[in-house]
């Protein structure tokens, strides 16, 4: 019986407290907040909000993005990631979505950017290994390579995990990897290394009007979510199906109507 | 000394005859037209236009897109591809850009779409092998998987060429594969199989406003074209650097001003 969680970005217009309430009301068992959602709360307070509503902590966003402030910004980026990991640990999350970052500002060098990001990963993986929180490295769709992630495929993400060898696992987001003909092979590889930590879903719309903010509800696009879920469960994944939708269009909908429809869509795509 | 060619789509507002003239005027040695550009000309007439202007035939667009008209449309798609190949042969092109097509209409199955496209490739590769024209399979960026191409990486494209084993080569388009950390490895693999047939360039803009129609001029984006060219030449590629820019913005510019600037950009990115 699949259990569903909501990534807080899916309810971008709501506060964390409202989102937790809404999850409880619509039968979403877990929530994954972003650190920015919780700025006004201590980790214990944030946890209590979820506990009081009977909603579990599915995950936490996020760590990484090492290149964002340039070569001189590495220490700050690592400090910020450590802070996120520590907050996540106190909050009671067991994983943190980790996105390695894109090109360095004013540079086109992929090798330089990859080395920079990898060095950052080494530093925060070391830190995370002393906490109950595992880094869940998320390969992003190759259209996000320049801005957000030098790691654009499951194969590459598995390679990074192998090289880091420090408890680092994977976030598998259907939107980012659905196109990959090696999906089954790389999921099996990740499973055998015990690193399938999270599964995010949304849908790829045809056409897509905006590269970041036009994801669809399950069923509105072309991703065979049912087949991907089958692959995940066959590989032994048994954790949440987490809905993560960036969509300016859907963010404007009435949250209750949206969540009711979303739950329907989830039940269709992922039958018990 | 690199030689430059223009893919006709780059001069979308011009006729074929105007584009050939413009290439000659601005020092672009070759042109790659699309079949649609030549509808009013026999292959011999089209060739004479280029010959008279002293412009070479760099390539031809295109064959493939098997899924476009659904499962029942395979024979028509193959016939259309054969016609394009035959036209290209009479025209004097030695390669034809080949794009395998996306998902079948009303289907989300990647395995089905890949099998369908591969079957089509077998049929047209057989046909091409009896002509002087080689299929130049072009992997497209994974953001085009649903619409245009089940083959989204050089690794996958090399695998398809290995399996087809019928003289099929590759078009390497920087816009589609620049993000790939395996670029060097796969270019070397392609070169050792004698299948590096074409090299297309443009630039990836950050941000990109439209997935299809917002490519940039060399130098306006984040692609390290100089490094990619170095990899290509190190692998033994010695044919044209072909500019292929889909851009509603650039298509509106004055063609002569545009081509003069484009030539400058090419000379900067690819120094002699």
Interface residues (C-beta under 8 A of the other chain):
Chain A: X103 X108 X109 X110 X114 X141 X142 X143 X145 X146 X147 X150 X152 X153 X156 X178 X179 X180 X181 X204 X206 X207 X208 X211 X222 X223 X224 X227
Chain B: X103 X108 X109 X110 X114 X141 X142 X143 X145 X146 X147 X150 X152 X153 X156 X178 X179 X180 X181 X204 X206 X207 X208 X211 X222 X223 X224 X227
